[in-house]
Amino acid sequence: MTRAYFRDQAMARKFIRRYLPHPHAIRDHKSLRMLSTRLHDPNLWHLNRHSVSTAMFVGVFVAFIPLPLQMLIAAAAAIMLRCNVALAVVLVWITNPLTMPPIYYATYRLGAQMLGLRPQASDFELSLNWLEHQMSVIWQPLLLGSFSTGLVLGTLAFILTRLAWRIGVQLKWRQRQRERRDAKRDHS
């Protein structure tokens, strides 16, 4: 590997690092305390093509799974897959209190269609009783649609990240070659 390749990798890392929380903020988060000893591995905080693309997959996939403690699940998966923990944890916030209803409704509809079921039209009521009753009816299509969507979008995020990283490195490489060629021409 050439020096230019590593310089391009550093530029991509700086761009991503600008938007990620500091490792201490993740390590000290109350919902991740049970993983705190494992989170001290410095390799889990590196930003390279593998760790970023794998973290993109983990974060997007877990974001679509309708379970509590998504941050803990994403952090545990990132530790097991040895990818960037901060990015995986941040990406689970794709599903937040504002986006959860439309996302999970869409994944439920997808799952119902995949199972050949008619989506249940029920009057929504914000109560534990309504949730318990409806979950017994909608859990299968919701989980199937959520896992399918998470898998497809996670894989797409993985592929696009790898592709964007590679294109970025190639563009910088070509730019540097042109600059060297122009500098050589100017000295001649």
Disulfide bonds with the S-S distance in Angstrom:
none
